[in-house]
Structure formats: C-alpha cells, structure tokens
C-alpha cells in the first residue's frame, strides 16, 4: 500500500513538469495564433483542433468507421507480408541455394521505393480495401525478411556445439536454439514492418479510396480545414502507438527471457506448474500406496 | 602457397558459374513471362510483356524522351529536401543529445512523432504551403529529418562514458569532446540514419507527386497507370529501382569514406594519407 502511494508520488513528480511544459506550449500557441503572430490558415489554434477532435470522436463520431478500416488494412497487410517474409527467411536459412537464388529479387524489391507501386497496385486490386492491404504487405515485407534471416543466421557456434554434443537432432537445434535466438531480431523487424504497413495503407488511401483515415485527412486538407486534418493526423498517431505497443506487448510475452521482470514471472509460473504436476503425481502415488 | 594458387581459379570459376546460373534463371523467367503474354495467358494489365516494357523504355528515354524532365524535377527535389532535412536532423540531434534535461523533456514528443506515419503529413503540408515545389520540399525535409535526428540522438547518448571521463580529466573543452569523441563515435549510427532518410526521401517525393499530380516521376507513373499503359508504368518503376540501387551504393560508399575506421581498406587509405601528410610536414620543417 505504502509502496503504491510512493510510486504514485514518484510518477506524479516525474510527469508533472512534462504536463506543465505541454500546457505552457499549448497556451503560447493559442495566444500566438489568437494575436495573429501565426496565420491561422497554416497552423490552427489548439482549441480549434480540440473541437475538431471532439467532433470527430464524440459529437459526429465519423472517425470510428474510418479508423477501423485503416487499422484493419494495416494489420491484414502486415500479416500477409510478415507471413511471406518469415517463410522465405526460414527457407533461406535452411538452404543456402534457395537463399542465393531468392535474395537478389528481395534486394531488387527493397531498393524499389514500394510507394512507387501505389498506382499499379490500385489498378490491379481496385479502389477498395484490397489495394491498401496489398501495398501494406509489399512495403512491410523487407524489414521482416532481413531481420528474420539475420537472426536465424547469427547463432552462437558454442551453443550449437553444446546442443550437438548433447545429442540434439537437427530439428531440435533449429527449434530450440536457432529460432529462439532469432526471435528478438525478428520482433524488431516486425515492429518496423507494422509501422511501415500503416504508412502503406495510408498512402494508398491518399491515392485513391472511399474510406479510411487517409481519405478523411485528404478531404479535410483539400477543404482547407486544417484543424480537421490535424485531428485525423493525430488519430493516425494514435493508431501507430496502438500498433507499436501491441507489438511491444507481444514481444514482451514471447521473448520473455530478455526482460528481468518477465523472466522471473515466467520462471515462477513454470515452477508453479511443475510443482503442481509433481504434487499431483505424488498424490497419485500416495493414493496408490494407500490402496495397496 | 601452391594450394592457394590452385584454389583461387576454382573459386573464381564457381563464382562465374553461379552468375551464369543466375542469369539463366532470370532469362528463363523472362522468356516464360514473354511466352505467357504472347500466348495470352497473362493479363497485360497485371504483367505487361517484357518486350513491351523494353519498348516503353526506348520510348520514354529516347524516341519520346519525356522521362528526363520528370526525373530531373523529382531528383532535384529529393536532393534539396534531403540536404536540408538531414542537416537539420543531425544538427538538432547533436545539440539535443548533449543536454540531458532537454532530452528528457523532448522524449515524449519524439515518441509521438515516431508513431505518426510521417508521409501522412503530406496533404496537410500541401494545404498549408500551397501547390508548388515548396510544399514538396517541405514534405521531403520532414520525412528526411527524423531518421538522422533519432539516430544522432541515440548515437550521442550512447557515447562511451569512460572515454568521456578520460577526455574531461585531460581538460578537453565541450567543443573538443563533441568534435573528437562524440561525433566520431556516433558517425556509424548517424550514417545509418542518413541512409534511411535517403530512401524515405524517394518515397516522400513520390507521395507528394501522387497528391499534387502536376509533374515529376510520381505524376508520370500515375498518368501511365490511369491510362492503363502498364508497360510504361513498369519502365518508370524499374527506373526508380535503378535509382534506388544507385542511392544505396552511393550511400554505402559515402559511409565507407566517412566512417573509414570501420573497414580495412578505408583504414589503410587514411593511415597512408596521414603518414604522407606527416612526412611532408616533417620534411618541410627539416628544410627550414
């Protein structure tokens, strides 16, 4: 209890200065625009942006439909791109020949700015969600591919030797040593990939779409409704944060051994499960002893 | 010695054979593609025939020659935006990174800006700055600013504490520390940021041109696709691939030169140069 209150006070002490500075900046901005030091066409007043956000989220609630469409496009695209990237990286790490013949094409894909494919992909997949998903998948492919492949390659030779000397099979070496060693880098790649997937979805929406946050923002900007446009941009920021921290959470869960706290939590849970199992066995044994 | 001499041609032969294999596979794929297109198996909307693409290359580069102007427009924008944005990024990153308090208060904003898809600011900037090159340059600047900024920041923060202590105890000034320790230490990371910035600059100009469809290679691609002239669109995209590759190689070369201590040949080159300069100076002194 005391610990918690101490923690709260500590956090308040850390966060308060940030909040004060933030409030001061916003006030300064508001005053500057109100006084006409900055043209309000270029940079709208923070209060106007606040109103636009309220409009978007609460009063009219237009954002929700668009928000989830864009989010869905980014996530679907990411899932497709990541699946292909991880599969190709797995095959490449298993077979040197496969890698030799695939990697030049992957490199060509990488040096081509993926954004350049936008009009083509829209011509191929139409104006709907399909083209956005496709662009997101193409754009997020490379960072995941490279990171997974690098991760699968960089195995401590000593560790591999140890595995072999303990009589591990090829498959055990792969799944118990190589894949876990690759996971941290793979997640780093997926974090980059997820943000780029969002960029792909949004850019495709700018180019041609009927729904999505990108459309909302483009419409607002072309109507010179800067406050509305900024509000839409901030929703993209929110989406980016959501995706990034979601990935971070997954990273924390899966690659638990990298963080002290998670490591001890997982080992506690494992110990508990093991003890429970042993307890059950002992109980059974005891029961068996009683009956005979 | 004899063994090494025997090995060398073998390795070379293997390398050439592999290149031959690569070329054979590539040509095989192309032939398959062309055959499929000619036989009408492949939809020309998705896969324009390789020969058509080749013809388009000839048309946009030579007979019609319209790509040059658009390339010039786009690339000069990229260069201007990249230079301004990355200089701003590195400078600000170095200044901010040196001061712990500024860093602490800037951090939340950096996190928020990191999460925002940067290119998404494009319509906003176009609305604010109007149609024309200025808004395009602003977009590229913004896109190019972040990677160098973040990388410089992290490079400056992660400078070796012990070395810093040593320099301080030897009485180095703040400027000396920045020039002799912090920047050299951070340069590999900064260069990685510059590379990222350069690639995103290319994407930035394309997005700007997709929205503001007046001129530039992005507008050209858009026009060709709108007219369903896929072969020409492919030719433009392959041009961008080549440019992307050149940029990649160019940045790698710059990296080798700037961070010369990271690779053997660069290190040797620099050592020799310094030895020469030093010998010359000493010779001059002896003459006097």
Interface residues (C-beta under 8 A of the other chain):
Chain A: X17 X18 X21 X41 X42 X43 X100 X101 X104 X108 X110 X111 X112 X113 X114 X115 X116 X117 X118 X119 X120 X122 X123 X124 X195 X198 X199 X202 X203 X206 X207 X214 X217 X218 X221 X222 X224 X226 X229 X230 X233 X236 X237 X240 X241 X244
Chain B: X18 X21 X22 X25 X45 X46 X105 X108 X111 X112 X114 X115 X116 X117 X118 X119 X120 X121 X122 X123 X124 X126 X127 X128 X129 X199 X202 X203 X206 X207 X210 X211 X218 X221 X222 X224 X225 X226 X228 X230 X233 X234 X236 X237 X240 X241 X244 X245 X247 X248
